[in-house]
Amino acid sequence: MKKKISLLLSVIMLFSACLMPANADDITANHNDSISRLFSDKPEFCLYCGELHSGFGGSFIRFFHDIGYFFCGIAGRYPDGGRMWFSYDTVDAGADEPFYFIHAGDTHVGFIDERDYGDERLVETAKRRESDWPAALRVLDDLSFKAKELNALIVHTGDLIDFVSQRNLDLAKDFTRKNDVFACAGNHEYHVYIWDDGDDIARRESVEDKVQASFKNDIRFSVRVEHGVKFIAVDNSFHNIEQWQLEKFREEIADGMPVILALHVPVYAPDIFEFQMKKLDYPHPAWLMAIPEEVMRENNYEDTWIEEQKANDATNEFYDLIVSSQNIKAIVVGHDHAHFVSQVTPTLKQYMVATDEGQIFAVR
């Protein structure tokens, strides 16, 4: 009898836990109401196993996995499925002493809470995006753990958040305060109602101050020196840079110090252009900075795509500085959500990171 009562109490506690709304400070929960999703046939990714569950049968699997994920959060340990994976490389930069940094990007943390429920458009945005990045917080957990293990700087190349909400800004601030993070902006740092929020520049200007408050360094242009190597982060999230960024970049590379450049949008090179154009799951043209206009026209770009990616004068000069400067030792980028190593010049590599990847670099 006692065993039956204990089992019944355990079941009640589990159901109560699933019915409880997520606390604003609890970053381990993606959904705050597992019961309402129990009889839903909507396909959704599962936080526990990282797999897609669909149909009514899948809803039951997801429900019990939600319970498992809840208790994983209490224990502070999560299953391996859907977690971050790490690649390894070296950069010969002439550092004063060897050190590590971890490159990550496009984590796309995408959540809202009661503070944003009054904004119907934002609620709809969150609904549209909720299953796209199911493991985002778990990826950040893995990234934090590995960085502490290696005593490594985290270089994040943008789209840490998926859209601007109070919840996402809090999560970004929590991550950047608890870890040693050096970041540049991605285009999603300035998105609110994704693909439905107007002019890029006007949108950025409307949210820039509150987004910046969640980061420790200036995500539009920052410099940091580690063991004699200069990290430069530049916001090129809309495929171009501005004149003031060009001038600051010119000043920073003039001293001849070895440089590792962090950008969101990759710079043009024939190999990465071909890679992006041939990706079967990429129904768009290559999204790069400083693609020659003739290359876009030769590849049948639509006029709107050309207009969006056409380089201004400052961007062309910036690109020329990159390919002609001998002290730029590596470029780290994101944006395309895929792992690729591009050869920009015979001596300069560009490392593009996947969404669930951490690139560990030993800098010598």
C-alpha positions in Angstrom: 0.0 0.0 0.0 2.8 2.4 0.9 4.5 1.7 -2.4 1.2 2.5 -4.3 0.8 5.8 -2.4 4.5 6.7 -3.1 4.0 6.0 -6.8 0.8 8.0 -6.9 2.5 11.0 -5.2 5.4 10.7 -7.6 3.0 10.9 -10.6 1.2 13.9 -9.1 4.5 15.7 -8.6 5.6 15.0 -12.2 2.3 16.3 -13.6 2.5 19.3 -11.3 6.0 20.1 -12.4 4.9 20.0 -16.1 1.9 22.2 -15.4 3.9 24.9 -13.6 4.8 27.9 -15.8 8.5 28.3 -16.5 10.3 30.7 -14.2 11.9 33.7 -15.9 15.2 32.7 -14.3 15.0 29.0 -15.4 16.9 28.7 -18.6 16.5 24.9 -18.9 12.9 24.8 -20.1 11.8 25.5 -23.7 8.1 24.9 -23.2 6.1 25.8 -20.1 3.1 23.6 -20.6 3.7 19.9 -21.5 0.1 18.9 -20.8 -1.3 21.2 -23.6 1.0 19.5 -26.1 0.2 16.0 -25.0 -2.6 15.4 -27.6 -1.1 17.7 -30.3 -0.1 16.2 -33.6 2.1 19.2 -34.4 5.7 18.0 -35.2 8.1 19.4 -32.6 11.7 18.9 -31.7 12.4 17.3 -28.3 14.7 19.0 -25.9 15.6 15.7 -24.3 16.7 13.6 -27.2 17.1 16.3 -30.0 14.8 14.3 -32.3 11.6 15.4 -34.2 8.4 13.8 -32.7 5.2 14.0 -34.8 1.7 12.7 -34.6 -0.3 11.8 -31.5 2.1 9.0 -30.7 5.0 11.4 -30.8 3.2 13.7 -28.4 3.3 11.0 -25.7 7.0 10.4 -26.3 7.6 14.2 -26.1 5.5 14.4 -22.9 7.6 11.8 -21.0 10.8 13.3 -22.5 9.7 16.7 -21.1 9.5 15.1 -17.7 13.0 13.6 -18.2 14.4 16.9 -19.3 12.8 18.6 -16.2 14.7 16.2 -13.9 17.9 16.6 -15.9 17.6 20.3 -15.2 17.4 19.6 -11.5 20.4 17.3 -11.6 22.3 19.6 -13.9 23.1 16.8 -16.4 21.6 16.4 -19.8 21.6 13.5 -22.4 24.1 13.6 -25.3 21.5 13.9 -28.1 21.2 17.4 -29.7 24.3 18.7 -28.0 27.2 20.7 -29.3 30.1 19.0 -31.1 33.6 20.4 -31.3 36.1 20.6 -34.1 39.8 21.4 -33.6 42.4 23.5 -35.5 45.4 25.6 -34.9 46.3 29.2 -35.9 50.0 30.1 -36.2 49.8 33.7 -35.2 53.0 34.3 -33.3 51.4 34.5 -29.9 53.5 35.4 -26.8 52.4 32.1 -25.4 49.9 29.4 -26.7 46.3 29.8 -25.7 42.8 28.5 -26.7 39.7 30.2 -27.9 36.4 28.7 -29.0 34.5 30.0 -32.0 30.7 29.6 -32.0 27.9 31.3 -33.7 24.2 31.2 -34.8 23.0 29.8 -31.6 19.6 31.5 -32.2 18.2 31.5 -28.7 14.5 32.2 -29.3 12.1 32.5 -26.3 9.5 34.9 -24.9 7.9 35.1 -21.5 5.0 37.0 -19.9 6.7 40.3 -20.4 6.2 40.0 -24.2 2.8 38.4 -24.3 1.1 41.7 -25.0 2.9 42.0 -28.3 0.8 39.7 -30.6 3.2 39.9 -33.5 6.1 38.9 -31.3 4.0 36.0 -29.9 3.4 34.8 -33.4 7.1 35.2 -34.3 7.9 33.0 -31.3 5.4 30.3 -32.4 6.8 30.2 -35.9 10.4 29.9 -34.6 10.0 27.7 -31.5 10.9 24.4 -33.1 13.8 25.7 -35.3 16.4 25.8 -32.5 15.3 23.3 -29.9 18.8 22.7 -28.4 19.9 26.4 -28.2 20.3 26.6 -24.5 21.8 23.2 -24.2 24.4 24.3 -26.8 25.2 27.3 -24.7 25.6 25.1 -21.7 28.1 22.8 -23.5 29.9 25.9 -24.8 30.2 27.3 -21.3 31.4 24.0 -19.9 34.1 23.5 -22.6 35.3 27.1 -22.3 35.8 26.7 -18.5 37.5 23.4 -19.0 40.0 24.9 -21.4 40.1 28.4 -19.8 39.3 29.6 -23.2 37.9 32.9 -24.6 34.6 32.4 -26.5 34.4 34.3 -29.8 30.8 34.4 -30.9 30.2 35.5 -34.4 26.6 36.7 -34.2 23.0 35.5 -34.0 23.4 34.6 -30.4 19.7 35.4 -30.2 17.0 34.6 -32.8 15.0 37.8 -32.3 14.7 40.6 -29.8 12.6 39.8 -26.8 13.0 40.5 -23.1 13.6 36.8 -22.4 16.2 36.5 -25.2 18.1 39.6 -24.1 18.2 38.3 -20.5 19.5 35.0 -21.7 22.2 36.7 -23.8 23.2 38.9 -20.8 23.4 35.8 -18.5 25.6 33.9 -21.0 27.9 36.8 -21.6 28.3 37.7 -17.9 28.9 34.1 -16.8 31.5 33.5 -19.5 34.4 35.3 -21.2 32.7 36.2 -24.4 33.9 38.5 -27.3 31.1 38.9 -29.9 30.1 40.7 -33.0 26.5 41.3 -34.1 24.6 39.1 -36.4 21.5 40.1 -38.4 19.2 38.4 -35.9 20.5 40.5 -33.0 18.4 43.2 -34.8 15.4 41.2 -35.8 12.1 41.5 -33.9 9.3 40.2 -36.2 11.5 38.0 -38.3 11.2 38.7 -42.1 8.4 41.1 -41.4 10.0 44.1 -39.7 11.0 46.5 -42.4 14.2 48.3 -43.3 17.4 46.8 -41.9 19.1 50.0 -40.8 16.0 51.5 -39.2 15.3 48.3 -37.3 18.8 48.1 -36.0 18.7 51.7 -34.8 15.4 51.1 -33.0 16.8 48.2 -30.9 20.5 48.7 -30.9 20.9 50.2 -27.4 18.9 47.5 -25.6 20.6 44.7 -27.5 24.1 46.2 -26.8 23.2 46.2 -23.1 23.3 42.4 -23.1 26.9 42.2 -24.3 30.1 43.2 -22.6 31.9 44.4 -25.7 30.7 46.7 -28.5 29.2 44.3 -31.0 29.5 46.8 -33.8 33.3 47.2 -33.5 35.6 45.9 -30.8 39.2 45.1 -30.2 40.8 42.8 -27.7 44.4 41.6 -27.2 45.2 38.1 -26.0 48.9 37.0 -25.5 50.1 39.4 -28.2 47.2 38.5 -30.7 44.6 41.1 -31.6 41.0 40.0 -32.0 38.9 42.4 -34.0 35.1 42.0 -34.1 33.2 43.9 -36.8 29.5 44.1 -37.5 28.9 43.3 -41.1 25.5 41.7 -40.5 23.8 43.4 -43.4 26.6 42.4 -45.9 28.3 45.8 -45.8 30.3 47.9 -43.3 30.3 51.6 -42.8 33.0 54.2 -43.3 33.7 54.6 -39.6 34.3 50.9 -39.2 36.7 50.9 -42.2 38.7 53.7 -40.7 38.9 52.1 -37.2 39.9 48.8 -38.9 42.6 50.5 -40.9 44.0 52.0 -37.7 44.0 48.8 -35.8 45.9 46.7 -38.4 48.5 49.4 -39.0 50.6 48.4 -36.0 51.4 45.0 -37.5 50.2 42.9 -34.6 48.8 39.5 -35.6 45.0 39.7 -36.1 42.1 37.2 -35.8 39.1 38.8 -37.4 35.5 38.0 -36.3 32.6 38.7 -38.7 29.1 37.4 -39.0 28.8 37.3 -42.8 31.7 35.4 -44.5 33.8 37.3 -47.0 33.8 36.3 -50.6 36.1 33.6 -51.9 35.5 31.3 -54.9 35.4 28.1 -52.8 32.9 29.3 -50.2 30.8 30.9 -53.0 30.7 27.5 -54.8 29.9 25.7 -51.5 26.9 27.9 -50.7 25.6 27.8 -54.2 25.6 24.0 -54.4 24.1 23.3 -51.0 21.0 21.3 -51.7 19.2 22.4 -48.6 19.9 26.1 -49.2 17.2 27.6 -51.5 18.9 31.0 -51.8 22.0 32.4 -53.4 25.3 32.5 -51.5 25.1 35.1 -48.7 28.6 36.7 -48.5 30.2 40.1 -48.2 32.0 41.7 -51.1 30.8 39.3 -53.9 31.7 41.0 -57.2 28.6 42.1 -58.9 29.6 40.4 -62.2 29.8 37.1 -60.3 26.3 37.6 -59.0 24.9 38.4 -62.4 26.8 35.4 -64.0 25.0 33.2 -61.5 21.5 34.6 -62.2 21.0 36.4 -59.0 17.6 38.2 -58.8 17.8 42.0 -58.7 16.7 42.1 -55.1 19.5 39.7 -54.1 22.0 41.8 -55.9 20.7 45.0 -54.3 20.9 43.4 -50.8 24.5 42.2 -51.2 26.0 44.8 -53.5 29.1 46.1 -51.8 29.5 49.8 -51.0 32.9 51.5 -51.4 33.8 51.1 -47.7 33.1 47.4 -47.9 35.3 47.0 -51.0 38.1 48.8 -49.4 37.7 46.7 -46.2 37.9 43.5 -48.3 41.0 44.8 -50.1 42.7 45.4 -46.7 41.8 41.9 -45.6 43.4 40.2 -48.6 46.4 42.4 -48.7 47.3 42.6 -45.0 49.9 40.0 -44.0 49.1 40.3 -40.3 45.6 38.9 -40.5 46.1 35.3 -39.5 42.5 33.9 -39.6 38.9 34.9 -40.1 36.0 33.4 -38.1 32.5 33.7 -39.4 29.0 32.3 -39.2 25.7 33.1 -40.9 25.4 30.1 -43.2 24.9 27.5 -40.4 27.4 25.1 -41.8 31.0 24.0 -41.2 33.4 25.1 -44.0 37.0 26.2 -44.2 37.6 28.6 -47.0 40.9 29.7 -48.5 40.5 33.4 -48.9 44.2 33.8 -50.0 47.0 31.3 -50.2 47.9 32.2 -46.6 44.6 33.2 -45.1 41.8 30.8 -44.0 38.3 31.6 -43.1 36.5 29.3 -40.7 32.7 29.1 -40.9 31.0 27.5 -38.0 27.8 25.3 -37.9 25.0 26.1 -35.5 25.7 23.2 -33.1 29.5 23.3 -33.5 32.3 24.8 -31.3 35.5 25.3 -33.2 38.4 25.0 -30.7 41.5 26.8 -31.8 45.0 26.5 -30.3 46.7 29.7 -31.1 50.5 29.6 -31.2 
